[in-house]
Amino acid sequence: MRILLTGANGYVGRRLLPELLSQGHQVVCCVRDQNRLGLDKAMLEAVTVWEVDFLDELNLDALPMHIDVAYYLIHSMTSSTSDFDTMESKAAEHFNVYMNKIGVKQVVYLSGIVNDDHLSKHLQSRKNVEDILYLGNFKTTVLRAGIIVGSGSSSFEIIRDLCEKLPVMITPKWVLTKCQPIAIRDVIQYLTGVLLREDCYNESFDIGGPNVITYKEMMLLYAKTRKVKLWIYTIPVMTPKLSSYWLYFVTSTSYKLAINLVNSMKMEVVCKDNRLQKMLSIKPITYVDAIKLAFIKIEQNLVVSSWKDSLSSGRFGHDFSEFIQIPKFGCLKDHQSRKVVDVERALDNIWSIGGDRGWYYGNWMWKTRGFLDKLVGGVGTRRGRTHPKHLDNGDALDFWRVLLANKEEKRLLLFAEMKLPGEAWLEFRIDEDNVLHQIATFRPKGLLGRLYWYSLVPFHFFIFGGMIDNILKSEPIK
């Protein structure tokens, strides 16, 4: 069948896409910017791409037609702390208009479990989107999940950060709230299992794993599985705002995501029934097994997608391409160039920059800059990188965003997502004469921006010079 996949470059979308293709479906990937779809050549040739932003004005030209099923995997929780619910409603309304025009038969929506009359803003927004989708001229199937556990998922990475960085935790009382985590592999089974099933039309189903546990128990089970020591003490006085700051500084999450998560963690998210599990004959795996599977992927460098790579994990809104063209006027630059003897070695080292590998020179200075950025509400360096040697357009890379990663053209372009009085790019390019050009470009905003740049010029001399030299000298990652 022909399937429309929205959020195709999101965490769940990138896991769902290969499964749909392996089942023989034709897939139309719906993305805001096709430049950051991040698929390998074979997979890119197997799909059709529809570039659209559901928050923009409606454009009914050039719609993909003959669509049987559409997956709605669009969420805006990490985009804002105040108006993400308005954004989600608007996107759903525009989606309905498009789907009515296309004539889609079924829409499958991945939502959140609703257990309480007084929902958090996040869960209420998910429920509102459900109500909007039910108004469409198509059959709607809603799958309601709680905590999704898998390599790269926001919940898993937050728990991992907490348990492996803090052997002793003083926690707020929301850690005693019950939830029902589900493995990402089981979510994918449910998403594919309901395709064009008439007994799933206009129905909402809760989906979860076999374990109903508290957040505290989740962390303790993680620690036991990973064989790390952990002591947790709960106090009743930590406010939601203080809890959000606590998550923000200790983990790699953004503050926007932290505050929305904390508000939701006060609500129980436990399945009311297991109808769909019986209907599809699915036997979900345990929370502990989900952790073990996640680490198999991590240890083999097979993490398919990570929440950190979503544009909203940094400073981007929904405009990506406009930053690819580096401005020529009103900019300050540091341009280093060196002759390259071993091009492949240099490219391997460039593609391995950041994360655990570091920045080849003055890593303590990069980490200090990241810490200072975190203090003023920036992303810091805790996002790291998803894969130690591979980069895709749109990937997060410490406090940078990959704008362009093209090994064939021997060019890597990064954009800074740290808090700055201006905009900054870092480019690595090997020309036809095998000369490596390393260019740091800064477009200052006002006097403060220029003062910022010139105050760092003495450090640039050592950092950027040392970085390009060590890129050429260092041994590549095996």
Disulfide bonds with the S-S distance in Angstrom:
none
